[in-house]
Amino acid sequence: MRILVLGGTLFLGRHLVESALARGHEVTLFNRGRTGPDLFPDVEKLRGDRDSGDLQALRGRSWDAVIDTCGYVPRIVRESAEALAETVGLYVFVSSLSVFTPPAKQRLTERDPVTRLDDERSEDVQAHYGPLKARCEQVVEEVFPGRALNLRSGLLIGPHDPTNRFGYWVHRVARGGDVLAPDPRVQPVQLVDARDFSDWTIRLAESRATGTFHATGEPVAFEEMLAECRAAAGSDARFVWVPEAFLLERGAELPLWVAPVTNVEWRGFFDVDVTKALVHGLEVRPLRDSARDVLTAAEPPPRSKFGVQMPPAGLDPDRETELLEAWKAAA
């Protein structure tokens, strides 16, 4: 297959290109050339900027499929889709389970209604990320009727993850000692290794699959996730389970923690139904394997989200020590 990847050099895009090349496909990248310009030296690179409407490099070219890894604004996605509608067979759009915001219902399926924008004119991705992604899905379906594949990604993990949300726990547990962990320990988390997501995406494209899929792993308890991180690192970490209310009172923020007892409207965030994806071949490696690979991978680049530099995920050591001492004194 001839595959066009919009993006292709940061985390998921990088793994998608690697998966496509490993399966023998011909890949073309379209991006601004600002992130990882030296990656994939033997892959064709087209330069342009979707945000400014610079799509000239795509004119007069054809591909079997396009994979859109970086579409957030419906207007911009529509421009890209319309530019490719006559020359591309399949449009694969990487969406997000955040289309259900907030996801109060547990075991959401692809048939459940998504969150709608109150103001259709909004392009504020920071404020309306989920609803904008939902509208982008609709745009792709409108421009590529019967030729659209919308993949609602769950929380992606694995090497080169700039968000470091799973990586925080992997590296913190590897350091050992008392590790502050949020109670209730049975809070579910749903994670999918970006490499598994990528391999599956390429296989779906090969089969010309269409429709909408929830793309993440089965839920596991927070306690189980941390145990797998400890096993991967072989550390002596001891988990100190601190009640949700105590952490909230002190303004603590921890990656992957949604405070499910208090934030009832978010209880479904890590508990969506993935039956359809599993039936269609999604295979997710053990968390222990992902954690081991995160430990041995090079440090990811600093996190940037929608052009804004983000603070490191998780607690710095001094803040964690402060909270642990306060909890032990209170207990």
N, C-alpha and C positions, 0 to 999 in steps of 0.2 A: 504493500500500500504506500501511497504518497500521502504523508501526514503533515499538515501545517499546525504548528503549536504557537499560539499567541502567548508570549511570555517565554517560559522554558529554561530559565537559568536560576531561579530561586526556589529552593525546597521542592514543592510538589512538581513544578514544571521540570526541574532538573531530573527528578526520578522518572517522570513520564517520558522524557527524551531517552533516558537510559533504557527503559523498558521497550520502547519502540525500536531502538537500534538493536537491542539484544534479540528481538524477534525478526530482524532482517528487513525492517521497513525503511523507506527513504523519508528523511525528516527535514523540514524547513522550519526555521525559527523566524518569528516576526516580533521584534521588540525595539526598545530605544537604545540598546547596547550599553546600558549603564551598570547593570548587575552581571557579574561573571562574564565579561566579554571574551575571556580567554577559554571558557568552557567549550567543549565540542568543536575543536579546530577543523574537523573534517565535515562538519554539518553546514549546509547553506544557511546564511543569515541575511534576512531582509530587515532594513531599518525603517522605522516609522514611529509615530506617536498617536495612539488611538485617542488620547485625551484631547488633542488638538485637531483631530480629524485627518491627520496625515496618513492616508492609507494607499498612497500612490504605488508603493512597491508591490501591492497585491494585485494591481490591475493587470489583466491579460494573462493571469496564471491560473492553473487548476490543480486541485488536489482531491483525493478520495475522501478525506475527512479533515476537519479542523477541530482542534481541542483548545477551548478558550479557558485558560487558567486564571485570568485576571480581569474578568468582567464584573463590575460593581454597579455601574450606572446604566439604566435602561436605554437612555439616548445613545450612549457610546456603544453599547452592545448592538443596538439596532443598526447603527452605521456600519459596524464591522460585518454583521450578518448580511445586510443588504449588499455590501460590496462583494460578498462571496456566494450569494444565493444561486447564481447561474453557473458557477464554476466549481462548486464543492458538493460532494454527495451527502455528507453527514456532518451535522454540527453537534459537537460534544461540548456541553456547557458544564463547567465545574461550579455547582451551586453549593448550598450549605444547609444543614439542618436548622440553622438560625432562621429559616423561612417561617418556622413556628416560634414566634416571639411575642410574649413569653409562652413556653410550652407547659402549661399546667397539666394537660392530659398525658397519662403514661401510655406507652405502647402505641404511639402515633404511627399511622401507616401512610403510604403514598396517597391514599384517597382522602385523607383529612384535609380540611381547608387551611390554607396558609394565611399569614397575617397580611392585611392590606395596608397600603399607604393611606394615611388620612389626607395628605396633600400630594397629589400625583406630580406636582411640579418639583418636589424636593429631590435634591441630589446630594444631600448631606449624608455621606456614607457612615460617618462616625455615629450619628444619631439614629439612622434608619437602615442599618446594614441588612438585617433580615428581610424586611419588607421590600427593599430595593432588589435584593437577590431574587425574591419571589417574582417580582415584576420582570426581571431579566429573563427568568425561565419562560414567562409568557411571551416575551418578545421573540425569543428563539423559536418557540412553537409557531408564532404568527409568520415569521419570515421563512422558516423551514418546515412547513406542515408535513407531518409524516416522515420527516428526516431529522428530527431533533432527539438528542439523548441528554437528559438533565440528570446529573449525578449530585445528590445532596450529601456532600461530604460531612462526616462527623469530625471529631477532633483528631487531626493528623499528628502522628508521632514518627520518630525515627531520626537518622542522621541528617544534619544540616537544617534542623528546625530552628528558625530564628526566634520563634515565640518562647521556646524553652519551657513551656508549661509542664510537659512531662519530664523534660530534661532536668528541671529543678529538683524533682523528687529523686530521679536517678542519681544525680551527683550528690545531693544532700544525704541520701541513705548510704551512699558509698563512703562518705566521710565518717560514718559510724557515730556512736555515742547516743545520747538522748535526742530523739527527733520529735519535734512537735507535730502532731497529727490531729486533724479535726474529727471530733465525735459528732454525730453518729458514724461509726466506722463502717456501717453497712451501706452508706450512701453509694449508689451505683456510679460507675464511670464507663463511658463507651469510647473506645479508642481504636484507631486503625492505622497501621504502619503505612506511611506514604508509598512505600515500595509495593505493598500488597494492593493498595488502591490503584497504583499506576499499572501494574501488571494486568489487573482486572479490567481497567479502562481500555487498554489496548486490545484485549481479547474481545470485549464488547464491540469495539469499533470494527474489528475484523469480521465479526458476525453481522454487522450492520444493525445492531440492536437499537431500538428507539424506546421512547417513553421516559418515565421518571423512576429513580431508584434512591432509596436511603442507603448510603455507602459508609458503613462503619461496622465495628465489631459488636459482639453481644455484650450486654452489661456485665461488669464484674464489680464486686464490692471494693471500696477504697482500701480496706484492710488487705484484700487479696492483691491489689495492685502494688501496694508497698511491700508486701512479702515477696513478690516476684522481683522487685527492684533489689531487695536485700539478697535474694538468692543469686541474682546476676552479678552483684558486686562481691559476694562472699564477705559482707561486712558484719560488724557486731552491733548494728543499729538497734536501739531499743525505742519502740514507739510509745510516746506519751500522749494518750488520747485526751484532748482538752475539749470540754463541752462547747457546743456551738454558741450558746448564749454568752459565755465568757469571752470568746474570741470576738464576737460582734460588738460587745460592750467596749472593747479596747481597739476597735477599728482594724483588726487584723485581716489581711487578705492573703489567701493561699491559692495557688494554681489548682484548677480542677474542682475546687470546693464551691458548692452552690448554696450552702446552708439550707438544706432541704426542709428542716423543721420550721424555720422562720419564713423562708421564701417559698411558700407553697406553690406560687404561680410558676416556679421553675423546676418543679419536681420531675417533669417529663423530659428535661433537657438531655439527660444521660440514660434514657430508658425508652428509646424508639424501637419500633418493630423493623427488623432487618431481614425478615423471611424472604422477601422477593429477591434481594441481592444474593443471599445464600443459595437460593434455588438456581439463580443464574450464574453461579460459579465463583462468587467472592470467597476467597480463602484468606484467613487472617492468621499470621504467625503468632506463637505464644508471646505474651508480654515480656517474659524473661529474655527472649532472643532480641526483641527490640531494645530493651534496657541495656543489654550487653553491648549492642552495636552503638548505642548512644554514648556509652562510656569510652569506647575506643575510637570514636570519630573525632575529627578535628572540631574545635569550637566553632559554632555557627557564627555568621556575621551579626552585628548588632541589630536588634529588632527594630523594624520600621513598619508602621501600619498606615497605609494611605498617605505616605509621605511625611508622617509625624514620627519622630524618634520616641520609642517607648521605654519606660523604665524596666530594669531587669525583673523577671518573674520571681515571685516568692519573697521570703524573708531574708534580710541580711543576717549574718550570724549574731550580731549584737542584739538585734530586735528579737530574734528567736530566743536567745538566752534570757532576755528581759521577761518575755511572756512565760517561759517555762518556770522561771523563779517565782513569778507572780502567782501562777497556777499552783505550784507546790506549796506556797505559803497559804493560799486560800484553801487548799484541800486538807 
